[in-house]
Amino acid sequence: MTHITHTGKIRSLPFFVLAILAGVLIASMAVVATLAVDNLGTKVIRPGSEEFSLDADSTIVNTAISKAAATTAASGDTTPGSDATIGLVQINEALTADNWTYKFEVIESGVNTWGATRTYKVEVYADGVAQTTLYFNNATINAATVEGVTVKVDLGSGNLPDTMSVVVTKVIN
């Protein structure tokens, strides 16, 4: 009569098989997600594909991409730009109705962190290509509330870019 004994190699086999099955499952989900995005006819900007460069006194929040509801004339496209307010005045390049629009807010990092003479330049890039340069200032200080601007950039009517980069530079302190 022959006895079969178990070894450590045989015991680890089920874990090895499970690891392979998990890898196949994860790869399958990635393919399904890719197909779903491609079927939309546009690219989706995923978290982590946005890059921001700005000073310690400023913060970028509430990024979004949507279709422009109406054609809008440019605002804040020359220096010193529009005055930052608690109502987040909009600065934008010329926007065309039904084009994709990249929207974000540039706000003070805290109450009263921007001085009264401060002017900023906002440069926006899509896939490394310059889209627009806009300006805003802080001519009127509200010492009790965070101030800022809403920025909108026309991305055209075609496919969305894979990456967006925003550079906010203090021009005048």
VONUKE-946570 format. One record per residue (C-alpha): x, z, y. Coordinates in steps of 0.05 Angstrom, whole numbers, padded with zeros to 5 digits, always signed. Layout:
XZY
...
//
This chain:
+00000+00000+00000
+00028-00020+00067
+00019+00023+00129
+00012-00008+00197
+00038+00036+00253
+00026+00027+00328
+00083+00019+00375
+00086+00026+00451
+00087-00050+00457
+00020-00058+00423
-00013-00003+00464
+00009-00036+00530
-00021-00103+00509
-00092-00088+00534
-00064-00069+00603
-00024-00134+00605
-00086-00174+00587
-00127-00137+00641
-00073-00151+00693
-00075-00226+00677
-00151-00226+00680
-00150-00190+00747
-00101-00241+00775
-00144-00299+00751
-00206-00267+00782
-00172-00256+00849
-00145-00328+00850
-00215-00353+00834
-00245-00314+00892
-00193-00343+00940
-00211-00414+00918
-00286-00400+00927
-00273-00371+00996
-00232-00432+01015
-00286-00479+00991
-00339-00441+01030
-00299-00446+01095
-00284-00520+01084
-00357-00535+01071
-00374-00508+01141
-00339-00568+01172
-00298-00522+01218
-00242-00473+01211
-00255-00399+01218
-00206-00356+01257
-00194-00297+01212
-00172-00227+01235
-00097-00226+01243
-00092-00298+01269
-00097-00274+01340
-00034-00253+01378
-00034-00215+01444
+00023-00201+01491
+00010-00157+01551
+00035-00097+01591
+00020-00024+01576
-00032-00021+01632
-00077-00074+01600
-00118-00082+01536
-00153-00141+01504
-00220-00127+01470
-00283-00162+01444
-00254-00228+01421
-00305-00279+01397
-00316-00353+01387
-00383-00385+01401
-00414-00449+01429
-00418-00455+01505
-00490-00450+01527
-00480-00491+01590
-00428-00531+01628
-00392-00483+01675
-00344-00497+01733
-00274-00467+01730
-00264-00398+01760
-00199-00360+01768
-00157-00422+01756
-00114-00411+01819
-00077-00349+01843
-00096-00295+01863
-00157-00308+01820
-00221-00268+01815
-00226-00193+01830
-00230-00150+01767
-00293-00107+01767
-00330-00056+01725
-00380-00113+01710
-00324-00155+01679
-00327-00216+01725
-00317-00281+01685
-00255-00325+01693
-00253-00391+01656
-00229-00462+01655
-00283-00514+01662
-00330-00505+01602
-00371-00560+01570
-00439-00545+01539
-00439-00542+01463
-00363-00539+01458
-00329-00482+01421
-00310-00425+01469
-00258-00371+01457
-00279-00308+01494
-00243-00241+01505
-00239-00186+01556
-00177-00161+01592
-00188-00090+01616
-00148-00032+01644
-00119+00011+01589
-00146+00072+01626
-00184+00090+01689
-00146+00069+01752
-00084+00041+01717
-00084-00023+01758
-00060-00017+01830
-00097-00048+01889
-00047-00105+01898
-00040-00124+01825
-00047-00196+01803
-00045-00221+01731
-00035-00289+01698
-00071-00303+01632
-00042-00358+01588
-00081-00380+01526
-00052-00421+01469
-00087-00452+01408
-00041-00467+01350
+00018-00460+01398
-00009-00511+01448
-00024-00487+01519
-00099-00489+01533
-00104-00458+01602
-00074-00411+01653
-00121-00366+01692
-00112-00311+01744
-00145-00246+01765
-00128-00190+01812
-00150-00119+01826
-00164-00122+01901
-00218-00069+01898
-00203-00005+01859
-00257+00035+01825
-00222+00101+01812
-00278+00126+01766
-00286+00068+01717
-00244+00019+01676
-00244-00051+01707
-00230-00119+01678
-00249-00192+01668
-00282-00234+01615
-00241-00296+01598
-00272-00359+01568
-00231-00418+01543
-00260-00486+01522
-00234-00505+01452
-00269-00572+01449
-00322-00596+01401
-00279-00610+01339
-00246-00564+01289
-00227-00494+01311
-00153-00477+01315
-00120-00434+01262
-00087-00387+01312
-00099-00362+01382
-00046-00330+01427
-00058-00296+01493
-00003-00276+01542
-00023-00231+01600
+00033-00226+01652
+00035-00181+01714
+00051-00229+01771
+00046-00180+01830
+00049-00105+01822
//
